[in-house]
Amino acid sequence: MARLKAPIGIFGGTFDPVHFGHLRSAFELKQALGLAQIRFIPCGNPPHRAAPIAEAALRVEMLRCATRKRPGFVVDDREVQRPGLSYTVDTLDSLREEFPATPLCLIVGMDSFLSLPKWYHWQRILDLAHVVVAHRPGWQAPGDGALGQLLTDRGTELVADLHAAPAGLIFVHEVTQLEIASTGIRALIAKGHDPQFLMPDCVATLIREAGCYGSAPGKDNET
């Protein structure tokens, strides 16, 4: 068997818009897990939630400006280019075909992990990738049920294990908790407030120029 390459992190989401919470988590996981890169994959047509407010091309552009000059951060637009609903298993299938000798680490939050059995063809995900659960204070990993058993059978606490196999393991890692959410940012912008310090300046500029979240963000007059 050919020697495996350094793992790639797969970070999906609507990124509507991308913010420092996303970027900080990705940075910490890249360092802690020794990932060769993090691929940010904006969702095209999410099957279990409302469609994103910002158009796909704008969300891709926001990601590209946010990750520019960040070594190992890559924007991957395969989901927004693919017609139909955006299923994670389809994305992993295409990535596995492209990177046959590379461990893939699907990055999810604990809340998403808890809903894993509701995902489309979820049983195949661990055949295609490792699952890295970004754990924040206040969330508890399940200790029983289907997911508790899955953690018992597939869980590891060793980063080296993620490098030694292309897929099949679950790794839980705590990341810095930043109380930033895209929903809150959109509401802030809709009121005409400035999202400075919640996201890269270039992202705020793109939002202001597009006016995609309601009122254009300007100078916040609150004291």
C-alpha positions as CSV (number, residue, x, y, z in Angstrom):
1,M,0.0,0.0,0.0
2,A,1.3,3.4,-1.0
3,R,2.3,5.7,1.9
4,L,-0.4,8.1,2.9
5,K,0.0,11.8,2.5
6,A,-0.7,14.3,5.3
7,P,-4.4,14.6,6.0
8,I,-6.7,17.2,4.5
9,G,-9.4,18.9,6.6
10,I,-12.8,19.3,5.0
11,F,-14.7,22.3,6.5
12,G,-18.2,22.7,5.0
13,G,-21.0,25.1,5.7
14,T,-23.1,27.8,4.2
15,F,-20.5,30.5,5.3
16,D,-23.4,33.1,5.1
17,P,-21.1,35.0,5.9
18,V,-17.8,33.6,6.9
19,H,-16.5,35.0,10.2
20,F,-13.6,34.8,12.6
21,G,-15.3,31.9,14.5
22,H,-14.9,29.7,11.4
23,L,-11.4,30.9,10.7
24,R,-10.1,30.5,14.2
25,S,-11.5,26.9,14.5
26,A,-10.0,26.0,11.2
27,F,-6.6,27.4,12.2
28,E,-6.5,25.6,15.5
29,L,-7.5,22.3,14.0
30,K,-4.9,22.6,11.2
31,Q,-2.2,23.1,13.8
32,A,-3.3,20.5,16.3
33,L,-4.0,17.8,13.8
34,G,-1.0,18.5,11.5
35,L,-3.3,18.9,8.5
36,A,-1.7,19.7,5.1
37,Q,-4.6,22.0,4.3
38,I,-8.1,23.0,5.2
39,R,-10.6,23.0,2.3
40,F,-13.5,25.4,2.9
41,I,-16.4,24.0,0.9
42,P,-19.4,26.4,0.8
43,C,-22.7,24.5,0.6
44,G,-24.6,25.0,-2.7
45,N,-28.1,23.8,-1.9
46,P,-28.5,22.6,1.8
47,P,-31.0,19.8,2.1
48,H,-32.0,20.3,5.8
49,R,-32.1,24.1,6.1
50,A,-33.2,27.2,4.3
51,A,-31.3,28.4,1.3
52,P,-28.4,30.8,2.0
53,I,-29.2,34.5,1.7
54,A,-26.0,35.5,-0.1
55,E,-25.6,34.1,-3.6
56,A,-23.1,31.2,-4.0
57,A,-20.7,33.3,-6.0
58,L,-20.6,36.0,-3.3
59,R,-20.1,33.4,-0.5
60,V,-17.2,31.9,-2.5
61,E,-15.7,35.4,-3.0
62,M,-16.0,36.2,0.7
63,L,-14.2,32.9,1.6
64,R,-11.4,33.6,-0.9
65,C,-10.8,37.1,0.5
66,A,-10.9,35.8,4.1
67,T,-8.4,33.0,3.4
68,R,-6.1,34.8,1.1
69,K,-2.4,34.7,2.1
70,R,-3.3,32.0,4.8
71,P,-1.0,29.0,4.0
72,G,-2.9,25.8,3.8
73,F,-6.4,27.4,3.6
74,V,-8.1,26.4,0.3
75,V,-11.5,27.4,-1.0
76,D,-13.2,24.6,-2.9
77,D,-16.4,25.4,-4.8
78,R,-17.4,21.9,-5.9
79,E,-20.7,22.0,-4.1
80,V,-21.9,25.3,-5.5
81,Q,-20.9,24.0,-9.0
82,R,-22.8,20.8,-8.6
83,P,-26.5,20.8,-9.4
84,G,-29.1,19.4,-7.0
85,L,-29.0,19.1,-3.2
86,S,-25.5,19.3,-1.5
87,Y,-25.0,16.0,0.3
88,T,-21.8,15.6,2.3
89,V,-21.4,12.0,1.2
90,D,-21.4,13.1,-2.5
91,T,-18.7,15.7,-1.7
92,L,-16.6,13.1,0.1
93,D,-17.0,10.7,-2.8
94,S,-15.6,13.3,-5.2
95,L,-12.8,14.2,-2.8
96,R,-11.8,10.5,-2.2
97,E,-11.6,10.1,-6.0
98,E,-9.4,13.1,-6.2
99,F,-7.2,12.3,-3.2
100,P,-7.0,8.4,-3.1
101,A,-3.9,8.3,-0.9
102,T,-4.8,11.1,1.5
103,P,-6.6,10.9,4.9
104,L,-9.7,13.1,4.8
105,C,-10.9,14.7,8.0
106,L,-14.5,15.9,7.9
107,I,-14.8,18.8,10.4
108,V,-18.1,19.1,12.2
109,G,-19.4,20.8,15.3
110,M,-20.8,18.8,18.2
111,D,-24.3,19.8,17.3
112,S,-23.9,18.5,13.8
113,F,-22.3,15.3,15.0
114,L,-25.3,14.7,17.3
115,S,-27.6,14.9,14.2
116,L,-25.3,12.5,12.2
117,P,-27.9,9.7,11.9
118,K,-30.2,12.1,10.1
119,W,-27.7,12.7,7.3
120,Y,-28.1,11.3,3.9
121,H,-26.3,7.9,3.7
122,W,-24.6,8.7,6.9
123,Q,-23.3,5.2,7.4
124,R,-20.9,5.7,4.4
125,I,-19.2,8.8,5.8
126,L,-16.7,6.9,7.9
127,D,-15.9,4.7,4.8
128,L,-14.7,7.9,3.1
129,A,-13.3,10.1,5.9
130,H,-12.4,10.5,9.5
131,V,-14.9,12.7,11.5
132,V,-13.3,15.4,13.5
133,V,-15.7,16.9,16.1
134,A,-14.9,20.5,17.0
135,H,-15.9,20.4,20.6
136,R,-16.9,23.6,22.5
137,P,-17.5,24.0,26.2
138,G,-21.0,23.2,27.1
139,W,-21.4,20.3,24.7
140,Q,-21.2,16.7,25.9
141,A,-20.2,13.8,23.6
142,P,-22.9,11.1,23.6
143,G,-22.2,8.2,26.0
144,D,-24.9,5.9,24.8
145,G,-27.2,5.1,21.9
146,A,-26.0,4.7,18.3
147,L,-23.6,7.6,18.5
148,G,-22.2,6.5,21.9
149,Q,-21.5,3.1,20.4
150,L,-20.0,4.6,17.3
151,L,-17.6,6.7,19.5
152,T,-16.7,3.5,21.4
153,D,-16.0,1.6,18.2
154,R,-14.4,4.3,16.2
155,G,-13.1,6.9,18.6
156,T,-9.5,7.8,19.0
157,E,-7.5,10.3,21.1
158,L,-4.3,9.9,19.0
159,V,-3.7,12.4,16.2
160,A,-1.2,9.9,14.7
161,D,-4.2,7.5,14.1
162,L,-5.7,10.1,11.7
163,H,-2.4,10.1,9.7
164,A,-2.2,6.3,9.6
165,A,-5.5,5.5,7.9
166,P,-7.4,7.2,5.1
167,A,-10.8,7.1,6.9
168,G,-12.9,5.5,9.6
169,L,-12.1,7.2,12.9
170,I,-13.8,9.8,15.1
171,F,-11.6,12.4,16.9
172,V,-13.0,15.0,19.3
173,H,-11.0,18.1,19.8
174,E,-11.8,21.2,21.9
175,V,-11.5,24.6,20.1
176,T,-11.6,28.1,21.4
177,Q,-15.2,29.3,21.8
178,L,-15.9,32.5,20.0
179,E,-19.5,33.7,20.5
180,I,-19.9,34.6,16.8
181,A,-22.7,33.3,14.6
182,S,-23.6,34.1,11.0
183,T,-27.2,34.6,12.0
184,G,-26.3,37.3,14.5
185,I,-24.0,39.0,12.0
186,R,-26.8,39.1,9.5
187,A,-29.2,40.6,12.1
188,L,-26.5,43.2,13.1
189,I,-26.0,44.2,9.5
190,A,-29.7,44.4,8.8
191,K,-29.9,47.1,11.5
192,G,-27.2,49.1,9.8
193,H,-24.4,48.3,12.3
194,D,-20.8,47.7,11.5
195,P,-19.6,44.0,11.7
196,Q,-16.0,45.1,12.3
197,F,-13.9,42.7,14.4
198,L,-16.3,39.9,13.8
199,M,-14.9,39.1,10.3
200,P,-12.1,40.1,8.0
201,D,-12.4,43.7,6.7
202,C,-12.5,42.5,3.1
203,V,-15.6,40.4,3.9
204,A,-17.4,43.3,5.4
205,T,-16.5,45.4,2.3
206,L,-17.9,42.7,0.0
207,I,-21.1,42.6,2.1
208,R,-21.4,46.4,2.0
209,E,-21.0,46.5,-1.7
210,A,-23.5,43.7,-2.4
211,G,-26.1,44.9,0.2
212,C,-27.1,41.2,0.5
213,Y,-28.2,41.3,4.2
214,G,-30.4,44.3,4.2
215,S,-29.1,47.6,5.3
216,A,-25.5,48.3,4.2
217,P,-23.2,48.1,7.2
218,G,-21.9,51.5,8.1
219,K,-20.5,53.3,11.1
220,D,-22.1,52.0,14.3
221,N,-23.5,55.0,16.2
222,E,-24.0,53.1,19.4
223,T,-21.7,54.2,22.3
